[in-house]
Amino acid sequence: NTVRSDCIGTRPIRLYHGGDLQDRETGKLILREAYDTVSSWRRKDPIEVGSGATVIGMDPFWSGRVSDEELEVEAESLAKRGYVVRTKEYLVNFRIWERTFGVDGANLTS
C-alpha cells in the first residue's frame, strides 16, 4: 500500500527554469521520480496561473462589464435566494448560467 509519506516529501526543485535547486516540500513523488525530467522537479503553480486566468479574474477586467452598484444590488438579491456572489466575475458567470438553465436551474433535466 502507498501511504502519504511515499507521495509527499522534501526534495530539491527549481523554482524557475535554470534556477538553483532548493529544498521544497512537493507531492507526487512516485511519479516525479519515475519520470525524472527537468519539468518533473519545477515549481508547480495552480492551473489558473499558467493559463492566464488570474489576469482575467482580476476585478479591473470585469469593471467595464459590471458596475460596483450592479454587483452590490444583484449580490444582495441573489443572497435572498441562497446564492453567494462575491465578485464581478462570479456574477457574470451566474448570469450566463441562469440564461442557459433558467432561474434556479428550472430548465435543467435530470
Summary of the structure (lengths in Angstrom):
residues: 110
radius of gyration: 21.5
end to end distance: 38.7
largest distance: 55.1
contacts: 225
relative contact order: 0.09
helix: 51%
strand: 12%
